[in-house]
């Protein structure tokens, strides 16, 4: 939709698109279904038994799983905990269907006229990209002094320039102090660099994710869970209980799928008796915003804090013929 609008600058003009939200939601569900169905087929081909239900440790060698058919007990010699994470919640928010987390936002239930996103990190900005393209007026509120705090400021700057033109507001050094659910919408009170109130049709909580370490009764197996809900592991992905391993979001930052996949493979190799350990020097990160933002290794900010000497080079994409022909150079560095 954005590409069609931007082609007007090249003399190719389309009519305004109409959105069939139910059909769009159906397409999204079909894609998710194909991916999860593909994983189920792979498991069956490899003779992996899959139990669907809520699982919790009963002791160091047994897992209790509450399934639709009742409780089942699994005995294991080795286990890998891959319990993931869930969207973090702000404790003072009222219970209201108009307040959603990233999972709720992906359900595409409605197309809000005014959407507030609490949190200017990757998840919040990715969802903002979707709803902005669909026609919602976006406000982002971020407690820090810049959006996407983990990335280099140089890399984020082109995105900021674009978003400042498209979004209604980007409120930095500001927090949400209160949300009142009223008939007209969600009345939000801001405090900090901006002290104001505004009303929104929908509020998306994107303040980070919380590991599920406490949800699986790891303590029943003797597995340590720290105060934040993470399960500490060594470089072979072992927990403090040698035959129980942990991978993915539940073992710590960064919470990225490709990191979890690598850790899962490594844990399997250790269980199989291979002499391997986690030795990733750097893990790439990406935000599927528009423009996309990607980085790996130390950021400039981190290098300065750690006293690491570095040199900096910047290449403007506007010097690229391909970038100019697609107008990428307008927004990217």
N, C-alpha and C positions, 0 to 999 in steps of 0.2 A: 504493500500500500504506500509506504514511504517512497519507494523507488518510482512508482507511477507518478506521484505528486512532483517529485524532483525532476522528472523528465520534462516538465513544463518549461524549465529553464533552457532546454535544448530545442524547444518548439514542438514537442510532442505532448498534446494535452488530452487527458482522459476525463470522463465524467467522474463525479464524486462516487466512491464505492459505497455499496450498502453491505451491512454485516448481518449474516444469518448466524446468530450466536449458537443456536442449537446444532447447526450443521458443522460449524467450526469446532464446537465441543466434541461432536461425534468423530471428526477427523482426528483430533488429539487423542481421544480414547482408543481409536483404532490403532494408532501408532504405539501407544503404551501397551495395548493388548498384544500386538505382534512381538514387541520386545520381551515382555514377561513370558508370553507363550513360548517364544524361542528358547528362553532359559529353561523352562519346564521340560521341553523336548530334549534339550541337551542333557539334562539331569537323568531323564529316563533312558536315553541311549547309553549313558555311562553307568547305568544300574545304580543310581543314587536314589535312596529312599527319601522322599520329601514328606514331612509332616507339617501341616498348616495349623497354627494355633499359637497360644501364648505360652512361651517356654520359660521355666525358671529352674535353677539348680536345686536339687534335693540334698545332694552331698557331693564330695569330690569326684564321684564316678557315675552319678545318675542325674538325668534331667527329666522333670515332669512337664508334660505338654498338654494343655487343655485344648482339645480339639472339638469339632462339632459332634464327633462320635463319643466324646467323653475324655477322661484323663488317660494319657498313655505315658509310660515310663520308658526312657531310653537309657540303656547302659552303655558307657563308652570307656575306651582305654585312653583316647586322646580327644581333645575338644578344641575347636577354634571359636572364640566369641567374636561375632560380627554383628553386634546388636545395633550399631549405627547411632543416630541422634534424632532429635525432634526439635521443632521450632521452639525457641525460648519465648516465654510469655512475660509480659509486664503485669505484676500482681494486682495493680490498682484498676485495671481495665474492667468495665462492666461486661457481663455476659450478654452479647448481642450478635445476631447473625451477620450484621453489617461490619463486624470486626473480624478479620480473617488473618490467617498466617499464610506462608507461601503455598502450602498444600491447598488451602481454600481458594487462594487466588488462581491456582492452576485449574480449578474446577470450572472456571469461566461461567459462573452462575448468572452474572449480570454484567452490564456495561455501565459502570457508574459515571455520572457527569463530572463529579469532583472526587478525586481519590487522594487520600493522604497516605504517604509511605513513611513509617517510623523506622529510620535506619537507612543511612546512605552507603551501605556496603554493597557487595556484589549481588546478593539475592534480591534486595530491594530494588536496585537499579535495573536488574534484568527484568523483573516484573513490571517496573515502570515503563520500560521500552515497549513491552507488549501492549499495555493499556493505553499508553500515549498514542501508539499507532492506530489503535481501535477508536480513538477519539476522546478519551478521558482527559480532563484537565488535572495535571499532576502537581502536588506539593510534596517535597521531600524535606524531612526534618532530621538533622544529624547532630549528635552531641559534640563530635569532634570539630576541628576547624577546617575540615575538607572532606569531600566525599571519597569513597573507596580508600580509606586510610592506609591500607597495607601496600598500596602501589606507589611507584615513583610519581612525584608531582608533575614532572615533565610529561609523563605518559598519560596522566589523567587530564591534563589541561585542555587538550582538544575536545575531549568528551564534555568537560565543564562548559566550554564555550558554546557547544551545540545545545546542551540541556538548558542553559540559561535563556536561550532564545525560545525554546519549545515549552518548558514547564512554567507553570504559574509562579511558583516560588521554590527556591532552595534555601532553607533556613539552617544556617550553621551555628555551632556553639549554642544550640537551643535544644530544650527537652520538652516532652509532653508532660505537663503537670497533672492534667485531669481530662477525662473524656466523659461527657454526659450524653446518654442516649435519650433523644427527644424525638417527637413525631417527625419533625422536619429533617432530621438527620443526626449526625454525631457531632456534638458541640465540643470542640477541642480547645483547651487552654494551653498556650505555649509560654515557657519561661526561659530566660537566659539572654542571649544577644537580642532576641526578639520576644517581647512581651505582648501577646495579643490573643484573641479568640477568633475562631473561624468554624464554619459548619461544613461537613463533608457527607457524601452519600455512602462512602465506604472508607475504612481504615485498614491498611495492611501492616501487620507487625512483622518487621524484618530486622530484629535486634540481635540476630545470631542464632546459633543452634546449641542445644543442650545434649550432652552424651547420655546414652541410655544405660550406663553402668549400674545404676541402682535399681533398674526395672527387672533385672533377671535373677535377683537374689544371689549375686556372686559370692556374698559372704558365707552362704551355706556350703559352698565348695572351698572356702578358705581363701578366695581370690580377693586381693586388696583393691578397693575402690577409693580414690582420693576424694577430697572435700568438694571438688567440682563435678564429680560423677565420672571422671575418666578412670580407665583401668591401666596402670603403668605396666609396660612391657620392656624387655631387654632388646638387644639388636637381633635376636632370633625370634622375636615376637612372643616370647614366653612371658607369662605372668609370673607372680611369685610362687604359683603352684606349677611345677615343671611340666606336667602333662597337659596343661590348659594354656592355650595361646589366645592372643587378642589381635584383631586387625581393624583398620578403618577408623571411622569417626570416634568410636568408643575409646581408642587408645591415644587420641590427641590430635592437635593441629599439625598440618593443615587438613581440613575436612574436605578432601577431594577424592572423587571416585577412582581416578587413575592411581593415586597413592594407595588406596585400599586394595585395588586389584593386585598391585605389585606385592603388597604385604601378604595377601592371601596366598599367592604363588610361593612366596618365600617360606611362609609357615608350613605349607604342604611339603616343601622340599626338606625342611628341618625334620618333620615327622617321618619322612621317608629315609632319614639317615644321612642326608647330604650335609656337608660342612659349608654352610652359607650363612650370611648375616646381612642385615639392612645396611647398605652403604651408599645411599643416594646422596650425592654431593649437593644437588639442587633439584627442586620439584617445580615444574612450570605451573603457573596459574593463569586463568583466563576468565574474563567477564564477557558474557554474550550481550553486551549493550550495543548501541549504534552511535559511534563506531565501537568496535570491539577493542578491548584493552587486554594485553597479555604481557607477562614478564616472567623471568626466572632468575634465580640467584639473589645476591644481596641487592637491595635497593640503595639508592644514593643516601637516603636518610639513615638506613641501617649502617652503611659503611662509615658515615660520619660519626654515629654514636659509638661504633666499635673501634674507632681510630684506624680504620683500614684505608690505606692510600689508594686512590683511584684516579683515573682520567675519564673525562666525559666527552662524548662526541654526539652531535645531533645532526640528523640528515632530514631535510624537509622533503616530504613526499611530493610537494608541489613542483619539484624539479624532475619528477618522473612523467614521461609522456603518457604512460598508461594511467597514472593517477589523474592527470589533467583531463584525459578523455572521458573518464568515468566520474569526474568531479570529486574523487576521493581526496585529492590534495586540498580541497576546501576545508576538510575537517581533521585531517590526520597529520601527525608528525612522526 
